[in-house]
């Protein structure tokens, strides 16, 4: 009964909201592992679309973005239309600063006529995400993940001694000093209330983490999800410099800066994106449905972490998905998946017979993962 209720809560949040307002996987690692090039035909889950735009810098033939949540596709479509029809200044206002004084005019006069019907209607209802006219002044405080981040952010900055230390942390360029600041911050940030909140299913659902993945993450960590997140935070704030870590900074400050942001928000790449962004197509469906309707020869599949959920909730669907993935692969096709599990043992046996998997830990030259919230990253190569 409790399990069904938790599943219903997750489905309600995930099925009725924009969940992800920014991608939570490091494309720098993806590009190093996958080695996209001018012959690449990529199929991936959409999320917030940031990484699809990043992959375009490697000049692939096509990128097909799949998501069962049409709001995620609407977000990527909005980004692509701004890139196509506006200039870099406006793109950075919308998705760098998180708001634009010209949002209403640009949408009405330029963007709306070229958006799909669903995306046009969705953004007509939710353009306030970008206008800065309400008490949440940034796009990055909207969507369910953004709302969860906003709640924590407001609680932290309401206490002056924590606010000052956070500001010091964000501008710190010395790793040793950064560690010292974080060690002071950790017990203040992860206090009793925050640990309680992090262990609540509703809060994790807002972040897009289903119960099954929560269970995987909690294995081996005292304190449940709070313990898991504490280790993730230490991996990021103690072991690596925050200088280029736009993933965590955007949720600590509500916006990006020109020197710490995704590649699609860097002016030097804007002309490349304007030229190549028509290669991105969005599809609202499951991955299996997409591959059944669009069979082809694909070189890369970016699976994010969604198979964690399928492994425990719907294993037959996981098996079906892998059958379609293999049917649309050729020798050398690559797969990338992440997991909250320390040992990924849910990949069907018939897949291992045809795909060779390696952990990202086996690639010593791989760039540091700036997100730090996934225990396992696997790369697979289709053999036959």
Secondary structure, DSSP 8 states (H G I E B T S, - for coil): -HHHHHHHHHHHHHHHS---SS--S-HHHHHHHH---TT-EEEEE-TTSHHHHHHGGG--SEEEEEES-HHHHHHHHHHHHHHHHS-HHHHHIIIIIS--TTHHHHIIIIIGGGS-HHHHHHHHHHTHHHH--SSS-SGGG-HHHHHHHHHHHHHHHTSHHHHHHHHHHHH---HHHHHHHHHHHHHHHT-HHHHHHHT-HHHHHHTT--HHHHHHHHTT-TTTHHHHHHHHHHHHHTTS-STT-HHHHHHHHSS-BTTBS-GGGSGGGHHHHHHHGGGEEEEES-HHHHHHHS----SEEE-TTHHHHHHHH-HHHHHHHHHHHHHT--TT-EEEEEESSSS---S-HHHHTTEEEEEGGG-TTS---SS---SEEEEEEE--
